[in-house]
Amino acid sequence: MTKRFKGIALLLVVMMFATLAAACSNNGTSGSGGSVSVGIVLPTKDEPRWVQDEQRFKDALSGTKYNTEILFSQGSSAKEKENVETLLNKGIKVLIICPQDGDAAAAAVEEAKKDGVTVISYDRLITNTDAVDYYVTFDSLAVGAAQGQYLIDHSKGSGQPLYLYAGAATDNNAFLFFQGAWEVLQPKIADGTFKIANSSEAEKLKDTKDLTRDQMSSIIGQVTTNWDPNEAKNKAQTHLTAAAADMKGDVVILAPNDGTSRSIADVFGSDSAITSYVITGQDAEQASIQYIIDGKQSMTVFKDVRTLVKDAMGMAVEVLDGKTPETTGSYNNGSADIKAKQTDVIVVDKENVKKELIDSEYYKASDFTGL
Ligand code: GAL
């Protein structure tokens, strides 16, 4: 190699590293430098569900021409607002945001709207503001209905104890999941198939099929997990300690998502007075798929995040291209009807886990044992 050639080669290597370093400095960014056109804000890395979404966004974004950036709010509405401001300063045109707290996120998206940004509420609806343009979501009522129906389909005889748990009251979805489940469970409580084991508020409302938001709040207030597996575990322990013998034996448990389901299942599974339990879940988290294979969790509701990501990014690109995105209906958020695109969900248990999650390439068979 001549000296001059070596020099050029070295320069090229330095330039390559400089480009790489620039590309990497934008945390979670894809695209080729410059300003950011789509900002994505997700609630927390502490729940596997949102780490799934991050990965699926990254997969969908590799190779696109749009610059995007993903920021996490780590369970804090203040951090969420700061994230939105950071992205606004980078010149985003579209904001895809899954709120930590539906009401509290209103202020952040109002700021974005003022800047002329199109706001897409992602998975969870931002409530009580008209500063939301679109909502991309799964059918959350159907999630709850599927959970309730699973308990009914797997019930044994009559008078079975029913333990209720719910998500965080700051998450509009928690109400939709609960409502969906209650609508199918309530007639089975009324006809004596199930008896409520752990909520005096639910017991009071056992003859009411269509609950108001306030009525749901009173039940959720008692049985919330706050989406926190530890809180779920503590509540389950308290409930079982307080339960009389006739509230044990063969029981059914409405658990709102996979993280809480696994910790509640662990508590029920280690109580010798519990003969058997059927427990629901949601999100098809990898750890819960293993629980289902092992017979420790009964079912999950599979929400194919690939579809949600595709819909949200598809919408964002249409907005960037000056088109009007297609929607399938609307959701009232307390202030306005928000145009929505909704995706169906799939019930998964031991019977179809391989077909739905492995054959569809959502997970690899090697991620599990005993399949
Ligand atoms: C909900 C979401 C669920 C679940 C939960 C806990 O809003 O729709 O899929 O992940 O949050 O994070």
Boltz pocket constraint, residues with backbone or C-beta under 6 A from the ligand:
constraints:
  - pocket:
      binder: B
      contacts: [[A, 47], [A, 49], [A, 123], [A, 124], [A, 167], [A, 171], [A, 173], [A, 174], [A, 227], [A, 257], [A, 282], [A, 283], [A, 303]]
      max_distance: 6.0
